[in-house]
């Protein structure tokens, strides 16, 4: 059972209804998931999280929708979030996830967890060839070679 009241549309404020309306329009549904109904207990959090979800998960990008859902699902499995596991498995199935893929994904997650724990436990340093080869330029706010010290502040030389 949720620790907060799950908000229904008819009892929601205008601010919450606006987010609910956007969720339904974006997802082409008349249903609001329980997470959104729970977050409606704090309209600012609801609006912020929906904005992030929409910008990352809905907006077209170089990652296809199934890949995004599989990543979200993998993190949810690692965090043991029952709600998110069910929600994102459902969403991934709409994008083509089948039982065989889910079993394979779970095997990859288990393997990655085992590999991470072994590597962390043994404190293995990354191979030089795996490290980025982009040297960082020294940061500078000045567009000229030397910045002029501001009045009243001393600079080290």
TORVEXVEX-16945 format. One record per residue: residue number from 1; residue in one letter; x negated, y, z of N, C-alpha, C in turn. Coordinates in steps of 0.05 Angstrom, whole numbers. Each point is the difference from the previous one (the first is absolute). Layout:
<r num="NUM" residu="A" n_px="X" n_py="Y" n_pz="Z" ca_px="X" ca_py="Y" ca_pz="Z" c_px="X" c_py="Y" c_pz="Z"/>
...
! end
This chain:
<r num="1" residu="X" n_px="-17" n_py="-24" n_pz="0" ca_px="17" ca_py="24" ca_pz="0" c_px="-18" c_py="25" c_pz="0"/>
<r num="2" residu="X" n_px="8" n_py="19" n_pz="-16" ca_px="-16" ca_py="25" ca_pz="-2" c_px="0" c_py="15" c_pz="26"/>
<r num="3" residu="X" n_px="-22" n_py="14" n_pz="5" ca_px="-2" ca_py="16" ca_pz="25" c_px="14" c_py="27" c_pz="-2"/>
<r num="4" residu="X" n_px="8" n_py="7" n_pz="-25" ca_px="15" ca_py="25" ca_pz="-4" c_px="26" c_py="-7" c_pz="-15"/>
<r num="5" residu="X" n_px="19" n_py="18" n_pz="1" ca_px="26" ca_py="-4" ca_pz="-13" c_px="-5" c_py="1" c_pz="-31"/>
<r num="6" residu="X" n_px="12" n_py="-19" n_pz="-14" ca_px="-1" ca_py="0" ca_pz="-29" c_px="22" c_py="19" c_pz="-10"/>
<r num="7" residu="X" n_px="-8" n_py="21" n_pz="-14" ca_px="18" ca_py="21" ca_pz="-8" c_px="17" c_py="-9" c_pz="-24"/>
<r num="8" residu="X" n_px="26" n_py="4" n_pz="1" ca_px="17" ca_py="-4" ca_pz="-22" c_px="4" c_py="26" c_pz="-15"/>
<r num="9" residu="X" n_px="7" n_py="-1" n_pz="-25" ca_px="2" ca_py="23" ca_pz="-17" c_px="21" c_py="20" c_pz="11"/>
<r num="10" residu="X" n_px="23" n_py="-10" n_pz="9" ca_px="21" ca_py="19" ca_pz="8" c_px="-7" c_py="15" c_pz="26"/>
<r num="11" residu="X" n_px="-19" n_py="-9" n_pz="15" ca_px="-8" ca_py="13" ca_pz="25" c_px="-26" c_py="16" c_pz="-3"/>
<r num="12" residu="X" n_px="-12" n_py="-1" n_pz="-23" ca_px="-26" ca_py="13" ca_pz="-5" c_px="3" c_py="30" c_pz="-5"/>
<r num="13" residu="X" n_px="-21" n_py="15" n_pz="8" ca_px="-1" ca_py="28" ca_pz="-6" c_px="-3" c_py="5" c_pz="-30"/>
<r num="14" residu="X" n_px="3" n_py="24" n_pz="-8" ca_px="-3" ca_py="7" ca_pz="-29" c_px="-28" c_py="-6" c_pz="-9"/>
<r num="15" residu="X" n_px="-20" n_py="5" n_pz="17" ca_px="-28" ca_py="-5" ca_pz="-7" c_px="-5" c_py="-30" c_pz="-4"/>
<r num="16" residu="X" n_px="11" n_py="-17" n_pz="18" ca_px="-3" ca_py="-29" ca_pz="-3" c_px="15" c_py="-10" c_pz="-24"/>
<r num="17" residu="X" n_px="24" n_py="11" n_pz="-4" ca_px="16" ca_py="-9" ca_pz="-24" c_px="-15" c_py="7" c_pz="-26"/>
<r num="18" residu="X" n_px="-14" n_py="22" n_pz="-1" ca_px="-15" ca_py="7" ca_pz="-24" c_px="-21" c_py="-21" c_pz="-6"/>
<r num="19" residu="X" n_px="-14" n_py="-9" n_pz="21" ca_px="-20" ca_py="-21" ca_pz="-4" c_px="13" c_py="-26" c_pz="-8"/>
<r num="20" residu="X" n_px="21" n_py="-8" n_pz="14" ca_px="15" ca_py="-24" ca_pz="-7" c_px="10" c_py="1" c_pz="-29"/>
<r num="21" residu="X" n_px="10" n_py="23" n_pz="-8" ca_px="9" ca_py="3" ca_pz="-28" c_px="-23" c_py="-4" c_pz="-19"/>
<r num="22" residu="X" n_px="-24" n_py="11" n_pz="6" ca_px="-23" ca_py="-3" ca_pz="-17" c_px="-9" c_py="-29" c_pz="-1"/>
<r num="23" residu="X" n_px="0" n_py="-13" n_pz="22" ca_px="-7" ca_py="-29" ca_pz="1" c_px="19" c_py="-16" c_pz="-18"/>
<r num="24" residu="X" n_px="26" n_py="5" n_pz="3" ca_px="19" ca_py="-15" ca_pz="-16" c_px="-2" c_py="6" c_pz="-30"/>
<r num="25" residu="X" n_px="-5" n_py="26" n_pz="-7" ca_px="-3" ca_py="8" ca_pz="-28" c_px="-25" c_py="-12" c_pz="-11"/>
<r num="26" residu="X" n_px="-22" n_py="2" n_pz="14" ca_px="-26" ca_py="-10" ca_pz="-9" c_px="1" c_py="-31" c_pz="-4"/>
<r num="27" residu="X" n_px="12" n_py="-13" n_pz="19" ca_px="1" ca_py="-30" ca_pz="-1" c_px="24" c_py="-11" c_pz="-15"/>
<r num="28" residu="X" n_px="17" n_py="19" n_pz="-10" ca_px="24" ca_py="-8" ca_pz="-15" c_px="17" c_py="-21" c_pz="16"/>
<r num="29" residu="X" n_px="7" n_py="8" n_pz="24" ca_px="16" ca_py="-17" ca_pz="18" c_px="18" c_py="17" c_pz="18"/>
<r num="30" residu="X" n_px="18" n_py="-13" n_pz="13" ca_px="17" ca_py="14" ca_pz="20" c_px="-7" c_py="-10" c_pz="28"/>
<r num="31" residu="X" n_px="-23" n_py="-13" n_pz="3" ca_px="-9" ca_py="-12" ca_pz="25" c_px="-24" c_py="15" c_pz="11"/>
<r num="32" residu="X" n_px="0" n_py="4" n_pz="26" ca_px="-22" ca_py="12" ca_pz="14" c_px="-12" c_py="-21" c_pz="19"/>
<r num="33" residu="X" n_px="-25" n_py="-7" n_pz="-3" ca_px="-14" ca_py="-20" ca_pz="16" c_px="-1" c_py="9" c_pz="30"/>
<r num="34" residu="X" n_px="-2" n_py="-19" n_pz="17" ca_px="-1" ca_py="6" ca_pz="29" c_px="-23" c_py="18" c_pz="8"/>
<r num="35" residu="X" n_px="-23" n_py="-3" n_pz="-13" ca_px="-23" ca_py="17" ca_pz="8" c_px="7" c_py="30" c_pz="-4"/>
<r num="36" residu="X" n_px="14" n_py="6" n_pz="-22" ca_px="7" ca_py="28" ca_pz="-5" c_px="21" c_py="9" c_pz="20"/>
<r num="37" residu="X" n_px="19" n_py="-18" n_pz="7" ca_px="20" ca_py="7" ca_pz="20" c_px="-12" c_py="4" c_pz="27"/>
<r num="38" residu="X" n_px="-21" n_py="-15" n_pz="7" ca_px="-14" ca_py="4" ca_pz="25" c_px="-16" c_py="26" c_pz="0"/>
<r num="39" residu="X" n_px="-14" n_py="5" n_pz="-21" ca_px="-16" ca_py="25" ca_pz="-2" c_px="18" c_py="25" c_pz="1"/>
<r num="40" residu="X" n_px="25" n_py="-3" n_pz="-7" ca_px="19" ca_py="22" ca_pz="1" c_px="3" c_py="12" c_pz="28"/>
<r num="41" residu="X" n_px="-9" n_py="-15" n_pz="20" ca_px="1" ca_py="11" ca_pz="27" c_px="-18" c_py="24" c_pz="3"/>
<r num="42" residu="X" n_px="-19" n_py="3" n_pz="-19" ca_px="-18" ca_py="23" ca_pz="-1" c_px="-1" c_py="9" c_pz="-29"/>
<r num="43" residu="X" n_px="18" n_py="19" n_pz="-8" ca_px="2" ca_py="7" ca_pz="-28" c_px="-26" c_py="9" c_pz="-13"/>
<r num="44" residu="X" n_px="-18" n_py="13" n_pz="15" ca_px="-26" ca_py="8" ca_pz="-12" c_px="-17" c_py="-24" c_pz="-7"/>
<r num="45" residu="X" n_px="0" n_py="-20" n_pz="17" ca_px="-15" ca_py="-24" ca_pz="-6" c_px="12" c_py="-15" c_pz="-23"/>
<r num="46" residu="X" n_px="26" n_py="-2" n_pz="-1" ca_px="14" ca_py="-13" ca_pz="-22" c_px="-7" c_py="13" c_pz="-26"/>
<r num="47" residu="X" n_px="2" n_py="26" n_pz="-1" ca_px="-6" ca_py="15" ca_pz="-25" c_px="-29" c_py="-4" c_pz="-8"/>
<r num="48" residu="X" n_px="-18" n_py="2" n_pz="19" ca_px="-29" ca_py="-2" ca_pz="-6" c_px="-7" c_py="-28" c_pz="-10"/>
<r num="49" residu="X" n_px="10" n_py="-21" n_pz="14" ca_px="-7" ca_py="-27" ca_pz="-8" c_px="13" c_py="-8" c_pz="-27"/>
<r num="50" residu="X" n_px="25" n_py="9" n_pz="-4" ca_px="12" ca_py="-5" ca_pz="-26" c_px="-15" c_py="14" c_pz="-22"/>
<r num="51" residu="X" n_px="-9" n_py="24" n_pz="4" ca_px="-16" ca_py="15" ca_pz="-19" c_px="-26" c_py="-15" c_pz="-7"/>
<r num="52" residu="X" n_px="-13" n_py="-11" n_pz="20" ca_px="-25" ca_py="-16" ca_pz="-4" c_px="7" c_py="-25" c_pz="-16"/>
<r num="53" residu="X" n_px="21" n_py="-14" n_pz="9" ca_px="7" ca_py="-25" ca_pz="-13" c_px="7" c_py="5" c_pz="-29"/>
<r num="54" residu="X" n_px="15" n_py="21" n_pz="-6" ca_px="8" ca_py="6" ca_pz="-27" c_px="-24" c_py="7" c_pz="-17"/>
<r num="55" residu="X" n_px="-18" n_py="16" n_pz="11" ca_px="-24" ca_py="9" ca_pz="-14" c_px="-19" c_py="-23" c_pz="-6"/>
<r num="56" residu="X" n_px="-2" n_py="-19" n_pz="18" ca_px="-19" ca_py="-22" ca_pz="-4" c_px="12" c_py="-24" c_pz="-14"/>
<r num="57" residu="X" n_px="23" n_py="-9" n_pz="10" ca_px="12" ca_py="-25" ca_pz="-10" c_px="18" c_py="3" c_pz="-24"/>
<r num="58" residu="X" n_px="13" n_py="23" n_pz="-3" ca_px="19" ca_py="4" ca_pz="-22" c_px="-12" c_py="14" c_pz="-24"/>
<r num="59" residu="X" n_px="-16" n_py="20" n_pz="5" ca_px="-12" ca_py="15" ca_pz="-22" c_px="-17" c_py="-18" c_pz="-18"/>
<r num="60" residu="X" n_px="4" n_py="2" n_pz="-26" ca_px="-17" ca_py="-16" ca_pz="-18" c_px="-30" c_py="7" c_pz="3"/>
<r num="61" residu="X" n_px="-16" n_py="-20" n_pz="-1" ca_px="-29" ca_py="4" ca_pz="3" c_px="-15" c_py="-23" c_pz="-14"/>
<r num="62" residu="X" n_px="-26" n_py="-1" n_pz="3" ca_px="-16" ca_py="-21" ca_pz="-13" c_px="6" c_py="-27" c_pz="12"/>
<r num="63" residu="X" n_px="10" n_py="-1" n_pz="25" ca_px="7" ca_py="-26" ca_pz="12" c_px="30" c_py="-5" c_pz="-7"/>
<r num="64" residu="X" n_px="5" n_py="-24" n_pz="-10" ca_px="28" ca_py="-6" ca_pz="-6" c_px="16" c_py="-6" c_pz="25"/>
<r num="65" residu="X" n_px="27" n_py="2" n_pz="-1" ca_px="16" ca_py="-3" ca_pz="24" c_px="-4" c_py="-27" c_pz="15"/>
<r num="66" residu="X" n_px="-4" n_py="-22" n_pz="-14" ca_px="-5" ca_py="-26" ca_pz="13" c_px="-26" c_py="1" c_pz="16"/>
<r num="67" residu="X" n_px="-21" n_py="11" n_pz="-12" ca_px="-26" ca_py="2" ca_pz="14" c_px="3" c_py="16" c_pz="26"/>
<r num="68" residu="X" n_px="14" n_py="23" n_pz="-2" ca_px="5" ca_py="17" ca_pz="24" c_px="14" c_py="-16" c_pz="21"/>
<r num="69" residu="X" n_px="21" n_py="-15" n_pz="-8" ca_px="15" ca_py="-15" ca_pz="20" c_px="-17" c_py="-22" c_pz="12"/>
<r num="70" residu="X" n_px="-17" n_py="-13" n_pz="-16" ca_px="-17" ca_py="-21" ca_pz="10" c_px="-20" c_py="11" c_pz="20"/>
<r num="71" residu="X" n_px="-11" n_py="23" n_pz="-5" ca_px="-18" ca_py="13" ca_pz="19" c_px="14" c_py="6" c_pz="26"/>
<r num="72" residu="X" n_px="24" n_py="12" n_pz="-2" ca_px="16" ca_py="7" ca_pz="23" c_px="6" c_py="-25" c_pz="16"/>
<r num="73" residu="X" n_px="7" n_py="-21" n_pz="-14" ca_px="7" ca_py="-26" ca_pz="12" c_px="-25" c_py="-12" c_pz="14"/>
<r num="74" residu="X" n_px="-23" n_py="1" n_pz="-12" ca_px="-24" ca_py="-10" ca_pz="12" c_px="-6" c_py="15" c_pz="27"/>
<r num="75" residu="X" n_px="2" n_py="26" n_pz="-1" ca_px="-5" ca_py="15" ca_pz="25" c_px="21" c_py="-6" c_pz="21"/>
<r num="76" residu="X" n_px="25" n_py="-4" n_pz="-9" ca_px="22" ca_py="-6" ca_pz="19" c_px="-5" c_py="-28" c_pz="13"/>
<r num="77" residu="X" n_px="-10" n_py="-19" n_pz="-16" ca_px="-6" ca_py="-26" ca_pz="11" c_px="-23" c_py="2" c_pz="20"/>
<r num="78" residu="X" n_px="-20" n_py="15" n_pz="-7" ca_px="-23" ca_py="4" ca_pz="19" c_px="9" c_py="14" c_pz="26"/>
<r num="79" residu="X" n_px="19" n_py="18" n_pz="-2" ca_px="10" ca_py="14" ca_pz="24" c_px="23" c_py="-14" c_pz="13"/>
<r num="80" residu="X" n_px="8" n_py="-23" n_pz="-11" ca_px="22" ca_py="-16" ca_pz="11" c_px="26" c_py="16" c_pz="4"/>
<r num="81" residu="X" n_px="6" n_py="16" n_pz="-21" ca_px="24" ca_py="16" ca_pz="1" c_px="23" c_py="-15" c_pz="-14"/>
<r num="82" residu="X" n_px="16" n_py="-13" n_pz="16" ca_px="21" ca_py="-17" ca_pz="-11" c_px="19" c_py="15" c_pz="-18"/>
<r num="83" residu="X" n_px="8" n_py="24" n_pz="8" ca_px="17" ca_py="17" ca_pz="-17" c_px="-12" c_py="5" c_pz="-27"/>
<r num="84" residu="X" n_px="-25" n_py="9" n_pz="0" ca_px="-14" ca_py="8" ca_pz="-24" c_px="-6" c_py="-25" c_pz="-18"/>
<r num="85" residu="X" n_px="-6" n_py="-22" n_pz="12" ca_px="-5" ca_py="-25" ca_pz="-15" c_px="25" c_py="-7" c_pz="-15"/>
<r num="86" residu="X" n_px="23" n_py="1" n_pz="13" ca_px="25" ca_py="-7" ca_pz="-13" c_px="8" c_py="21" c_pz="-21"/>
<r num="87" residu="X" n_px="-2" n_py="25" n_pz="7" ca_px="7" ca_py="21" ca_pz="-18" c_px="-17" c_py="1" c_pz="-26"/>
<r num="88" residu="X" n_px="-26" n_py="-3" n_pz="3" ca_px="-17" ca_py="2" ca_pz="-23" c_px="-2" c_py="-26" c_pz="-15"/>
<r num="89" residu="X" n_px="6" n_py="-23" n_pz="12" ca_px="3" ca_py="-25" ca_pz="-15" c_px="24" c_py="3" c_pz="-18"/>
<r num="90" residu="X" n_px="22" n_py="10" n_pz="11" ca_px="24" ca_py="5" ca_pz="-16" c_px="-6" c_py="18" c_pz="-23"/>
<r num="91" residu="X" n_px="-13" n_py="22" n_pz="5" ca_px="-7" ca_py="20" ca_pz="-21" c_px="-18" c_py="-13" c_pz="-21"/>
<r num="92" residu="X" n_px="-20" n_py="-15" n_pz="9" ca_px="-19" ca_py="-13" ca_pz="-19" c_px="14" c_py="-20" c_pz="-17"/>
<r num="93" residu="X" n_px="19" n_py="-14" n_pz="11" ca_px="16" ca_py="-20" ca_pz="-16" c_px="15" c_py="14" c_pz="-22"/>
<r num="94" residu="X" n_px="9" n_py="24" n_pz="5" ca_px="14" ca_py="15" ca_pz="-22" c_px="-19" c_py="7" c_pz="-22"/>
<r num="95" residu="X" n_px="-26" n_py="1" n_pz="6" ca_px="-21" ca_py="6" ca_pz="-21" c_px="-14" c_py="-25" c_pz="-10"/>
<r num="96" residu="X" n_px="11" n_py="-24" n_pz="7" ca_px="-11" ca_py="-24" ca_pz="-12" c_px="-14" c_py="-20" c_pz="19"/>
<r num="97" residu="X" n_px="-3" n_py="7" n_pz="25" ca_px="-12" ca_py="-19" ca_pz="19" c_px="16" c_py="-26" c_pz="2"/>
<r num="98" residu="X" n_px="-13" n_py="-23" n_pz="-4" ca_px="14" ca_py="-25" ca_pz="4" c_px="-14" c_py="-15" c_pz="24"/>
<r num="99" residu="X" n_px="11" n_py="-23" n_pz="7" ca_px="-10" ca_py="-15" ca_pz="23" c_px="-30" c_py="-8" c_pz="-3"/>
<r num="100" residu="X" n_px="-8" n_py="-8" n_pz="-24" ca_px="-27" ca_py="-8" ca_pz="-4" c_px="-19" c_py="24" c_pz="4"/>
<r num="101" residu="X" n_px="8" n_py="23" n_pz="-11" ca_px="-17" ca_py="24" ca_pz="3" c_px="-2" c_py="8" c_pz="30"/>
<r num="102" residu="X" n_px="23" n_py="-2" n_pz="14" ca_px="0" ca_py="7" ca_pz="29" c_px="-19" c_py="-18" c_pz="16"/>
<r num="103" residu="X" n_px="0" n_py="-26" n_pz="-7" ca_px="-18" ca_py="-19" ca_pz="14" c_px="-29" c_py="7" c_pz="-7"/>
<r num="104" residu="X" n_px="-5" n_py="7" n_pz="-25" ca_px="-27" ca_py="7" ca_pz="-8" c_px="-9" c_py="26" c_pz="14"/>
<r num="105" residu="X" n_px="18" n_py="19" n_pz="1" ca_px="-7" ca_py="26" ca_pz="13" c_px="-6" c_py="-6" c_pz="29"/>
<r num="106" residu="X" n_px="15" n_py="-16" n_pz="14" ca_px="-4" ca_py="-6" ca_pz="28" c_px="-27" c_py="-14" c_pz="4"/>
<r num="107" residu="X" n_px="-7" n_py="-18" n_pz="-19" ca_px="-26" ca_py="-13" ca_pz="1" c_px="-23" c_py="20" c_pz="-3"/>
<r num="108" residu="X" n_px="3" n_py="19" n_pz="-18" ca_px="-21" ca_py="21" ca_pz="-4" c_px="-2" c_py="17" c_pz="26"/>
<r num="109" residu="X" n_px="22" n_py="7" n_pz="12" ca_px="0" ca_py="16" ca_pz="25" c_px="-15" c_py="-16" c_pz="22"/>
<r num="110" residu="X" n_px="7" n_py="-26" n_pz="2" ca_px="-13" ca_py="-16" ca_pz="21" c_px="-30" c_py="-3" c_pz="-5"/>
<r num="111" residu="X" n_px="-8" n_py="-3" n_pz="-26" ca_px="-28" ca_py="-2" ca_pz="-7" c_px="-15" c_py="26" c_pz="6"/>
<r num="112" residu="X" n_px="12" n_py="22" n_pz="-7" ca_px="-12" ca_py="26" ca_pz="4" c_px="-3" c_py="5" c_pz="30"/>
<r num="113" residu="X" n_px="20" n_py="-7" n_pz="16" ca_px="-2" ca_py="3" ca_pz="29" c_px="-23" c_py="-17" c_pz="11"/>
<r num="114" residu="X" n_px="-2" n_py="-25" n_pz="-9" ca_px="-22" ca_py="-17" ca_pz="9" c_px="-27" c_py="11" c_pz="-8"/>
<r num="115" residu="X" n_px="-2" n_py="8" n_pz="-25" ca_px="-26" ca_py="12" ca_pz="-9" c_px="-7" c_py="25" c_pz="15"/>
<r num="116" residu="X" n_px="20" n_py="17" n_pz="5" ca_px="-5" ca_py="25" ca_pz="15" c_px="-10" c_py="-6" c_pz="28"/>
<r num="117" residu="X" n_px="12" n_py="-19" n_pz="14" ca_px="-7" ca_py="-7" ca_pz="27" c_px="-28" c_py="-12" c_pz="1"/>
<r num="118" residu="X" n_px="-7" n_py="-18" n_pz="-20" ca_px="-27" ca_py="-11" ca_pz="-1" c_px="-21" c_py="22" c_pz="-4"/>
<r num="119" residu="X" n_px="6" n_py="18" n_pz="-19" ca_px="-19" ca_py="21" ca_pz="-7" c_px="-3" c_py="19" c_pz="24"/>
<r num="120" residu="X" n_px="22" n_py="8" n_pz="13" ca_px="-1" ca_py="18" ca_pz="23" c_px="-16" c_py="-14" c_pz="23"/>
<r num="121" residu="X" n_px="7" n_py="-25" n_pz="5" ca_px="-13" ca_py="-14" ca_pz="21" c_px="-30" c_py="-3" c_pz="-4"/>
<r num="122" residu="X" n_px="-9" n_py="-4" n_pz="-24" ca_px="-28" ca_py="-3" ca_pz="-7" c_px="-14" c_py="27" c_pz="-5"/>
<r num="123" residu="X" n_px="16" n_py="22" n_pz="0" ca_px="-10" ca_py="27" ca_pz="-5" c_px="-17" c_py="1" c_pz="-26"/>
<r num="124" residu="X" n_px="11" n_py="-11" n_pz="-22" ca_px="-14" ca_py="-1" ca_pz="-25" c_px="1" c_py="27" c_pz="-14"/>
<r num="125" residu="X" n_px="-23" n_py="11" n_pz="-8" ca_px="-2" ca_py="25" ca_pz="-14" c_px="8" c_py="-3" c_pz="-29"/>
<r num="126" residu="X" n_px="13" n_py="19" n_pz="-12" ca_px="7" ca_py="-2" ca_pz="-29" c_px="-25" c_py="-1" c_pz="-17"/>
<r num="127" residu="X" n_px="1" n_py="-16" n_pz="-21" ca_px="-22" ca_py="-1" ca_pz="-19" c_px="-4" c_py="27" c_pz="-13"/>
<r num="128" residu="X" n_px="-25" n_py="8" n_pz="-6" ca_px="-5" ca_py="26" ca_pz="-13" c_px="15" c_py="3" c_pz="-26"/>
<r num="129" residu="X" n_px="3" n_py="-22" n_pz="-16" ca_px="13" ca_py="2" ca_pz="-26" c_px="30" c_py="6" c_pz="3"/>
<r num="130" residu="X" n_px="12" n_py="-4" n_pz="24" ca_px="28" ca_py="5" ca_pz="4" c_px="5" c_py="29" c_pz="9"/>
<r num="131" residu="X" n_px="-21" n_py="14" n_pz="8" ca_px="4" ca_py="27" ca_pz="10" c_px="2" c_py="20" c_pz="-23"/>
<r num="132" residu="X" n_px="16" n_py="21" n_pz="3" ca_px="2" ca_py="20" ca_pz="-22" c_px="-27" c_py="13" c_pz="-6"/>
<r num="133" residu="X" n_px="-4" n_py="6" n_pz="-25" ca_px="-25" ca_py="12" ca_pz="-9" c_px="3" c_py="29" c_pz="-6"/>
<r num="134" residu="X" n_px="17" n_py="13" n_pz="15" ca_px="5" ca_py="29" ca_pz="-4" c_px="-13" c_py="16" c_pz="22"/>
<r num="135" residu="X" n_px="-23" n_py="12" n_pz="-4" ca_px="-12" ca_py="16" ca_pz="21" c_px="18" c_py="24" c_pz="6"/>
<r num="136" residu="X" n_px="3" n_py="6" n_pz="25" ca_px="16" ca_py="23" ca_pz="8" c_px="-17" c_py="26" c_pz="-3"/>
<r num="137" residu="X" n_px="13" n_py="20" n_pz="-12" ca_px="-13" ca_py="26" ca_pz="-1" c_px="4" c_py="14" c_pz="27"/>
<r num="138" residu="X" n_px="-20" n_py="15" n_pz="9" ca_px="4" ca_py="15" ca_pz="25" c_px="24" c_py="18" c_pz="-2"/>
<r num="139" residu="X" n_px="16" n_py="1" n_pz="21" ca_px="23" ca_py="17" ca_pz="-1" c_px="-8" c_py="29" c_pz="4"/>
<r num="140" residu="X" n_px="13" n_py="18" n_pz="-14" ca_px="-5" ca_py="28" ca_pz="3" c_px="26" c_py="15" c_pz="-7"/>
<r num="141" residu="X" n_px="6" n_py="20" n_pz="17" ca_px="23" ca_py="17" ca_pz="-6" c_px="-8" c_py="23" c_pz="-18"/>
<r num="142" residu="X" n_px="-25" n_py="6" n_pz="0" ca_px="-10" ca_py="23" ca_pz="-16" c_px="-3" c_py="-8" c_pz="-29"/>
<r num="143" residu="X" n_px="5" n_py="19" n_pz="-18" ca_px="-3" ca_py="-5" ca_pz="-28" c_px="-29" c_py="7" c_pz="-9"/>
<r num="144" residu="X" n_px="-14" n_py="15" n_pz="18" ca_px="-27" ca_py="8" ca_pz="-6" c_px="-19" c_py="-18" c_pz="16"/>
<r num="145" residu="X" n_px="-26" n_py="2" n_pz="-6" ca_px="-19" ca_py="-17" ca_pz="13" c_px="-1" c_py="3" c_pz="31"/>
<r num="146" residu="X" n_px="2" n_py="25" n_pz="9" ca_px="-1" ca_py="6" ca_pz="28" c_px="25" c_py="16" c_pz="8"/>
<r num="147" residu="X" n_px="12" n_py="-9" n_pz="22" ca_px="23" ca_py="15" ca_pz="10" c_px="-11" c_py="22" c_pz="19"/>
<r num="148" residu="X" n_px="13" n_py="23" n_pz="-1" ca_px="-8" ca_py="22" ca_pz="17" c_px="13" c_py="-5" c_pz="28"/>
<r num="149" residu="X" n_px="-17" n_py="4" n_pz="21" ca_px="12" ca_py="-4" ca_pz="27" c_px="20" c_py="22" c_pz="6"/>
<r num="150" residu="X" n_px="21" n_py="-8" n_pz="15" ca_px="21" ca_py="20" ca_pz="7" c_px="-10" c_py="16" c_pz="23"/>
<r num="151" residu="X" n_px="10" n_py="24" n_pz="3" ca_px="-7" ca_py="19" ca_pz="21" c_px="7" c_py="-13" c_pz="27"/>
<r num="152" residu="X" n_px="-19" n_py="2" n_pz="18" ca_px="6" ca_py="-10" ca_pz="27" c_px="-6" c_py="-30" c_pz="4"/>
<r num="153" residu="X" n_px="-6" n_py="-14" n_pz="-21" ca_px="-7" ca_py="-28" ca_pz="2" c_px="-29" c_py="-4" c_pz="-8"/>
<r num="154" residu="X" n_px="-13" n_py="-17" n_pz="15" ca_px="-28" ca_py="-6" ca_pz="-7" c_px="-1" c_py="-26" c_pz="-16"/>
<r num="155" residu="X" n_px="-18" n_py="-2" n_pz="-18" ca_px="-3" ca_py="-24" ca_pz="-15" c_px="-27" c_py="-13" c_pz="6"/>
<r num="156" residu="X" n_px="-2" n_py="-26" n_pz="0" ca_px="-25" ca_py="-14" ca_pz="4" c_px="-15" c_py="-1" c_pz="-26"/>
<r num="157" residu="X" n_px="-26" n_py="4" n_pz="1" ca_px="-17" ca_py="-2" ca_pz="-23" c_px="-20" c_py="-22" c_pz="3"/>
! end
